[in-house]
Amino acid sequence: MYGTRYDVEHEITVTAGATQALFTAVTACVRPGDEVIVFEPVYDSYAPAIELAGGTVVRLQLAAPDYRPDWAAVAAAITARTRMIMINTPHNPTATVWTADDLDRLAALVRDTAIVVVADEVYEHIVFDGATHASCARHPELAARSFVVSSFGKTYHITGWKVGYILAPRELMAEFRKVHQFNVFTVNTPVQLALADYMSEPARHTGLAAFYQAKRDFFRDALADTRFELLPSRGTYFQLARFGAISTLPDTAFCEYLTRDIGVAAIPLSAFFADGRDERVVRFCFAKTEATLAAAGERLRRV
Ligand SMILES: Cc1ncc(COP(=O)(O)O)c(C=O)c1O
């Protein structure tokens, strides 16, 4: 898919979900005193892995409503101690996608450094409106220093099965496997064999963008007559919504209210910021049947 060939013996490792791939990549590379750059709002497993390895989390901000990376801020944050930069596209929770130009900017900043990139691409097949997923695996310069993380859980609707994989050049993968060997050793064989059979039909992953785009459009239509302000959803199966016109509650309390009183669960965006910053935005997930999405729309129109 990305025009790059990874050697199955030395450059691909099947993992117990993307979470283990991310954790192991961090553990294999980060030493006490190292700095790791992440972008907030940030997926919740990154910082604990970095801190457990003795690293320092350096948090840069993706600003609403576009949540684009600020490349000047990235350049300013890079120091002699920067060991790793963790990126995530398509992005949970903001549903933004990076472009090929973003990857060029990143490549220019890490050129002539020893910085390792961890690219969390678990929503790689879920990009909308004809956009192309910008994979680090497609970018030769970045691929040479990147761990690229995928999740069968996201791609094949089997989140609870916890199987994913990680790609990296041989030298990086050798380090990864020093940890993987004594942590996981191997991921259960029957599921690997089942997935190998299942993925032989490419339409099962190449059709994913259209499958979720229809759900996104259906859900956005269902929310059109509510007082939520919908932010763009360009990838993933998430939809951010501002609720400032509805309530003055903190986003955590508002989500509890939605869940308990309205019967629609949402995640407060503040959960993705270390300082708990409340931007009065919630995240909905539209990986649901149309009947469920329609019922949610009905309930949310009453809010
Ligand atoms: C950005 C991101 N990375 C990683 C994961 C974890 O994937 P897995 O279930 O394969 O461990 C998730 C799951 O929600 C995610 O949203």
PDBQT file of the ligand as one rigid body, heavy atoms in Angstrom, charges set to zero:
ROOT
HETATM    1  C1  LIG A 401      -4.458   6.481  18.626  1.00  0.00    +0.000 C 
HETATM    2  C2  LIG A 401      -4.563   5.100  19.160  1.00  0.00    +0.000 A 
HETATM    3  N1  LIG A 401      -3.449   4.362  19.289  1.00  0.00    +0.000 NA
HETATM    4  C3  LIG A 401      -3.487   3.111  19.764  1.00  0.00    +0.000 A 
HETATM    5  C4  LIG A 401      -4.671   2.523  20.145  1.00  0.00    +0.000 A 
HETATM    6  C5  LIG A 401      -4.652   1.120  20.699  1.00  0.00    +0.000 C 
HETATM    7  O1  LIG A 401      -4.886   0.144  19.728  1.00  0.00    +0.000 OA
HETATM    8  P1  LIG A 401      -4.987  -1.396  20.136  1.00  0.00    +0.000 P 
HETATM    9  O2  LIG A 401      -6.398  -1.659  20.538  1.00  0.00    +0.000 OA
HETATM   10  O3  LIG A 401      -4.591  -2.158  18.899  1.00  0.00    +0.000 OA
HETATM   11  O4  LIG A 401      -4.048  -1.616  21.271  1.00  0.00    +0.000 OA
HETATM   12  C6  LIG A 401      -5.858   3.247  20.030  1.00  0.00    +0.000 A 
HETATM   13  C7  LIG A 401      -7.138   2.657  20.484  1.00  0.00    +0.000 C 
HETATM   14  O5  LIG A 401      -8.062   3.358  20.837  1.00  0.00    +0.000 OA
HETATM   15  C8  LIG A 401      -5.804   4.562  19.528  1.00  0.00    +0.000 A 
HETATM   16  O6  LIG A 401      -6.920   5.306  19.396  1.00  0.00    +0.000 OA
ENDROOT
TORSDOF 0
